[in-house]
Amino acid sequence: MDHQRFEGERTLMRIHIGESDKWEGKSLHQAIVELFRREGFCGVTVLRGVGGYGSTSRYHTDKILRLSQDLPIVIEVVEYPERIESILPKLDAMVGGGLITLEKVRVILYRSRK
């Protein structure tokens, strides 16, 4: 076997924001990724939706003819529950409109022994 397997309970955080959301002059999703990196989180994934709507019920889509887009962005991070809880106050200050969900997840992680 050329890899190690780790298993445990973690928290999955999903942050739902708009592509046009900003924080201190840069895109909000980029600022959030930088925050997670500074705080030493193991990894983060940013997903760009092809369409969706939020509290305004205005549908946003990636249609070619649309010049101005505000597509949905979902940022996912899996981490220890206490680390997720500790970063929430910083996210509260950054996310002016959006949704954060938290789920308990079972993680199976494979790492190469190289």
N, C-alpha and C positions, 0 to 999 in steps of 0.2 A: 504494500500500500504506500503510495507516494504522497499522501495527504493526511492531514489530521481533521477530525470531525469534532466540532463543539456544538453543544445544544444547551438551550436555556430560555428563560422567560425575559422578554424585553417589552418596551412600549414602541408602537409605531405612531409617529406623529405625521399627519398630513396637513399642510397649510395650503388653502385654496385662496388664490388672489387673482388679480387681472394682470395681463401682460403690460399694460400701460401704467401700473402703479409704480410710484417712485418713493425713494427714501434718500434724503440728502443729495439730490442731484443725479442719482443713478437708479437703475431699475431695482425695484424692491426685491425681486427674486435673486438678483446678483448680490445685493447687500445681505440678504438672509444666508446665502451660501457662504459668504465671507465671514459672517458671525459664527456659523457652525465650525468653520475651519479654525478661526481664532480660539474658539472654546475647546478645540481638540476632539470634536466628534469624529467618529471613524469614517463616515461617508454620508453622502446626501445625493438624492436624485431629483432632478427638475424635469417635470413632464409638461409638455405644451399640448393643450387640447385642440382639437379641430373644430370644436363648437361647444356651446353651453350657455346657460344663463344663471343669474344669481338673484338677489333680492329684488332687483328692478324688473325682473321677468323680460328684459330686453335680450333677445337671442344674439349671440356673437358667433360668427362663423369665419372659416378661412377661405371663403369664396374668392376666386381670382379677381373679380371685378371690384371688390371692396378695397378702397384706398386706406381707410383708417380701420385698424383692427384693435380689439382689446380682448384677445383670446384668453381662455382660462389657463392658468398655470397652477400646477400642483407640485409642491415640494414635499418629498418624503424623506424621513430619517428614522432609523431604528436605533434605539439606545436604551441604556438602563433607565428605569422610571425616575430615579432621583435626579439624573442629569437632565431629563426632559423637563421635570418640574422646575429645576433651577434656572432654565433658560426662558421659561414662559414670561417673566416680567420684562425681559429685554424685547421679546417678540410683541408683547402688548404695546410697547412704545412705538414699534415700527409698523404694525399692521393696522392701518386706518379703516380699512373695509375688507372683510374677508371672513374666512371660517377656518378654525383649527379643530381637527378631530384627533382623539387619542384612543388607541386600541391596545389591549394586551395581546401580545403575539408570542408564539413559540418559534424560536429561531434555530435553524440548523445551518451552521457555518462550516465551510470546508476551506482549509488552508493548505497550501503546498508546503512540503517539508524542505524545500530548496533553501 
